[in-house]
Amino acid sequence: MLGIKNINIHDLSIWVEQAKTQAAQGKVIERIPALAIVNPNSFAVHISCESGENYSLGDTDCIFPFMSVIKPFSLLYLLENYGAKQVLQWVGVKPSNAPFNSLTQLKADNGYPRNSMINSGAITLADKLPGKNANECTQLFCKWLNKLADTQLYIDADILISVRDNRSQTNIDITNYLYETGSLNNIELSLDVYEQICCISGRVEDLAKLGKVLACKSDFIKNQHRQIVNAVMLTCGLYEASAEYAVKIGLPMKSGISGGLVTIIPNEGAIASYSPTLDITGNPVSGLALMETLSQNLQLSIFC
């Protein structure tokens, strides 16, 4: 019987080494200095199974900011707080063929974000996080994640300084347009919360634990909300490359520009990886290479 709980650690080690050779095909993100100085050859993977088994290989002590990998979990948080009807009035669920930070796409859609996995959608949802101010919004969210998944996440102050000192002009323009079209209540709070939650940091084990929350039924999260998040991840989580990897891998996934990648194997568990070199779309090269190998060899695709 195939699946992640029956993985052979020797095979996993071979597949990891093969995936690491792909790192040179990508580049680390350069816009944020704190991310530009990381070792491009770092690699870590953690597999967290519903049955309790765990498998780890590589640089598993590396702590990294989750960046856009946090987006499925902010969506889940708001679904749990406000319900699907309200949240889907704020953001859509349609894939986008444009880059994750496209202002052109947002304007074509009259300020209604295509989905919550791209910057416009995530900034819109950042505006809605419960709390009296940006710091309280982000701390409440981080505490919720840690309680939900038994993780040790925190907001990395040094990374946040680097992000703030090099704030994306495109994100500023997106936020201003969202405000103009009535999607936001507060420009500065939205950007501040968005930047803070992107700096929520941890290890691959923490990310895999978060992923397992989406993979497995529990008494703490509504199934409908898990299903919504997983569906949006499958169709939108890897930006304009999402359809390609739905075919190649066939699993809900979310990437981030720091090199994080979380993959959901419904009813089995989750796989998290860290590999900081990115392809032109902004997805981690080695992490995707490993997931393609795992999906094919273990028949993980939900379409099998």
Buried (B, 14 or more C-beta within 10 A) or exposed (E): EEBBBEBEEEEBEEBBEEBBEBBEEBBBBEEBBBBBEBEBEBBBBBBBBBEEEEBBBBBBEBBBBBBBBBBBBBBBBBBBEBEBEEBEEBBBBEBBEBBBBBBEBBBEBEBBBBBBBBBBBBBBBBBBBEBEEBEEBBBBBBEBBBEBBEBEBBBBEEBBEBBEEBEBEBBEBBBBBBBEBEBBEBBEBBBBBBBBBBBBBBBBBBBBBBBBBBBBEEEEBBEEBBEBBBEBBBBBBBBBBBBEBBEBBBBBBBBBBBBBBBBBBBEBBBBBBBBBBBBEBBBBBBBBBBBBBBBEBBEBBBEE
